[in-house]
Amino acid sequence: MSLPVVDAATPFFIVLNAGSGKRDASETRAAIETVLGEAGRTHEVFEVKDASRLQETARSALGKARERGGAVVAAGGDGSLNAVARLVLGSGCAFGVVPLGTFNYFARTHGIPTDTADAARSLLDAVVRPVQTGLINDRLFLVNASLGLYPQLLEDREGYKQRFGRSRGVAFIAGLVSVLREHRQLRIRLDRPDGARSIRTPTLFVGNNRLQLEQIGIDEAAMVEHGHLAAITLRPVGWLSMLGLLVSGALGRLGDADNVFSFGVDRMTVRQALPYGPKRVKVATDGEIVWLKMPLELRVSPEPLYLLAPRSPVYEGARADGAAPDS
């Protein structure tokens, strides 16, 4: 498929998740519309107040974009971007981003400003760039997919955010509480092109975001920009060693830990190692929790997502500030 044509006449159809970010949704919408209005750019905002209707709303925006030769823009955190990108992938439309989340790994990796007005401004002269995405059982992920401990960490963190607000400090505390609990070990078999391996591990984490992987110190970080995913597993350890791994990740040295095994892969099947294992498993994709049937097929998407990337990228870099990896 050829690159979508985007020029000064291309209309934007913006899916705005009103629940994303710390800023009031009306202020966020006003900031976006002011920038695009002053530039004379045709646009329409689809505001989502009920998260359960995000996909439905995104589907409406995509339909209009396809009819009018437009681009679809997702305004929200990485989970919201995932929901919209899932529909845009393979549609022939370009995909734009206005980041509103806590960590914004996808936007930061591609040099998209985290300030709302600046991100909207960068859309005006953006260039179309094909970017890699990952698939788990054909479900897209932009930043990461995981099972085991990490999905539980995300659920715990969401509960803390609802009680104490969205911040990196809250995310770190939630992560600390999660890793200090006793967790069930996964017994899985990893089938890779170079062979199969059965393991027992508290979690399997598969990353597709260089910035996040660099932040926690994984050597395979650069591979995700060259047709690979980066997989991470942990050996079964006690709570004290788990605490040490959390600190190592916060300091950007997780890859140096003896209990961490990481490798690059473009395709991998995850199966239950035991015949009586569960048929479904809880999986996190870009921070959203879903239940998927085993076996799990992980791979690089055969087609890219056509991102509206800034002509002058703003790389904000990784911050090893003690926050648990987000998506």
C-alpha positions, 0 to 999 in steps of 0.5 A: 500500500502506498503512503497516504497523501496528506497536504494543506487541504487534508481534513482532520477527524479528531477522536478526543478521549475526554477522560485522558490527561489532567487537563479539563476536556473543554480546555483541551478541545479549545486548544486544538480547535484554536490552533487548527481554526487559526490555520484555516484547517478543516477539522471535526472533533469527536469527543468521547465522554464514555470510554466504552464508546471510544471504538464506536466513535473512532469508527465514525471518524474513520468513516468520514476520513475515508469518504473525504480523504482525511486523516484520523487524529487520536487525542488521549493516552497510549491506551486511547491511541491504541483503540483508534490506531487499531481501526486506522491500521490498514485503512489507507488513512494517515494517523495523527496524535495529540498526546494527553496521557501520563507517560506518552511513550508513543508520542515521545518516541516519534518526536510529537510534542506533549503540549496540546497546542504544540502537538496540534500545531505539528499536525499542520505540516506533518509528514507521513511516516510508516511506523512499526506496530506489534500484534498479539492474536491480531490485536494491535499494540503500539508500546507493549503487550504483556501477561502475568504480573504486569497486567496486574500491576496496571490494574492496581495502578488504575485503582491508585490513580482513581483514588490519588490522581494521575502522576508518575509518583502514584504509578511508582507507588502502585508498582511497588505495592504490586511487586511485593505481593506473592504472584502466581507463576506462569508456566509457558512454552515460547515457540520461536523460529530458532527453537522452543523453550519452556519457562516458569516466570511471573511475567512476559513483557513484549515491547515495541517502543524504543524509548520505554525499553531504553528507560528501563535498560534493555539492550534490545531497545534499538531492535524494535525500529528494525522489524523486531519486538523485544521480549523480557521474562523474569526468573521466579524470585522472592519479594526482596529480589523483585524489589531489587528488579523494580529499583534496577528498572527505575535506574535504567539497569534492568537488563543487567540484572541476573534474573532478567532474560531479554531477546529480540524476536519478530514472531513468537507463539506462547503456549501453556506448558502444562496440558491442563493450563487455562485456555484464556489469559489476562493480557495488557496491550498498551495499558488496556486489559483484555482476555485472550485465548491461548495460544498467543501469537505475537508478531510484527504487523506485516503492514505499517501504521502511517503516522503523521510525524512532525517535520521538526521532531521534539525528542523529550527523551526517557526519564528514569524517575522511578515510575513504573513503565506505562503504556 
